[in-house]
Amino acid sequence: MLKQVFVVLLLAAAVPSAYSADVEAGKRVFQKCASCHKVGPNARSGFGPQLNGIVGRRAGSAPDYAYSKAIKNSGVVWTEENLAAFVRDTDDVVPGNKMRFWGISNEKQIADLLAYLSTLR
């Protein structure tokens, strides 16, 4: 657990703050996520948890999704920094999670995606 927290803090230091985030561009980046995750007024968890209100939410807390033990026990709160690190490499943030995603390495795209996710309540 301590190692996970250290990795999250280390990766969080690289949050894409140098970019002017674009919500509309983030909506387009979200298409990489949309096959597993849903958003919007009628979003429900399916193959992945719904992502409304993800920023500030405790990992593993959407009531209608069966999370891995790794996510449920991670203690992670999805701050923008933690989400950015997770989007870069899910296993670096929560080893053993069941999300299979190649990650996004483009910092501008990450900043845009986070700007978009931050608008969803």
N, C-alpha and C positions, 0 to 999 in steps of 0.2 A: 504494500500500500504506500509506504514512504517513497519507494522508487517511482511509483506512478505519479505521485504528487510532484516529485522533483522533475520528472519528465514533462509534465503538464506546465509547470512553472517555467522550465527551460524553453519549451516550444512557444509558450505564450509571449515570451520576450520578443518573438519575431512576428507579432501581429501586424497586419498590413496597415499601419497608421499613416504611411507616407502617401497613400492614395486617396484621391477624392472618390468616394464610393458613389455608385450610380445604381439606384433601386431598380430602374427598368432593365439595365444590363444584368443585374442580379437575378431578376425574374427569368431572363434567358438562360443564365448559368444554371438555375434551378432545374432546368429540363434534364440535366445529368442526374438529378436526384428523383425526378418525378415518377420514374417507373416503380419505385419502392415506397416513396413518401408522398403523402397528400397534404395539401394546405387549403385554407379557405373555409367558408362558413359551414359546409357540410362534410369537411374532412373527417375521415375515420382511419384508424390504423388498419393496415393490411399486411403486405409483405414486410413493411417497416412501419415504425410508429408515425402518426400524424405529427406535423411539425409546427402547428399553431402555438404560439407562445413559447417556443423552444428557448429563446434567449432569457436566461434567468431561471429556467426550470431545472430541477434536480434530475440527473440522468436516471433513467429507468422508472420514471414516475407517471407516464401516460397510462391511465387505468385500463385501456383497451388493447394493450400489447403485451405479448409474452417475451420479456427481455431475457438475455443471457444472464447467468449469475455474475459474470464479469461486470456488466453494465450496472446491474442492480446493486452490487456491492462496491462499486467504484468510489462513491462519495463525491463524484464530480458534479459540479453545477455548471450548466451550459452558459458560461459567460461568452462574450464575443471572442475573447482570447482562447478559451478552451475549445470553442467550436472551430476556430481557425486551425488550431493544432490538430483537431480530430479530422477535419476535412483534408488536411495535408496527408495524414497517415493515421488511420483509426487505431491500429495496434500499438503505435507509440504512446497513445493517450490511455487506452484501455486494452491492455493485452488480453487476448482470449475472448474478445467480443465477437458476436456472430455477423456483424455487418461486413459484407464483402464489397469493397469499393476501392478502386485503384488510386483514388485521391485526386486532388487538384493541386498543382504546384504553382500555378500562375497567381501571384499575390494580388493582382488587380481583380481577377475573377473571384478570389476569396473575399476581398473587401466588398465587392458588389453583391455577392451572395449573402454575406452577413447583413448588409444594408437592407436587402430584400427580406430576409428572415426576421429582422428586427421590426418590420412593419406588421407582421402577422400576429394577431392576438386571438 
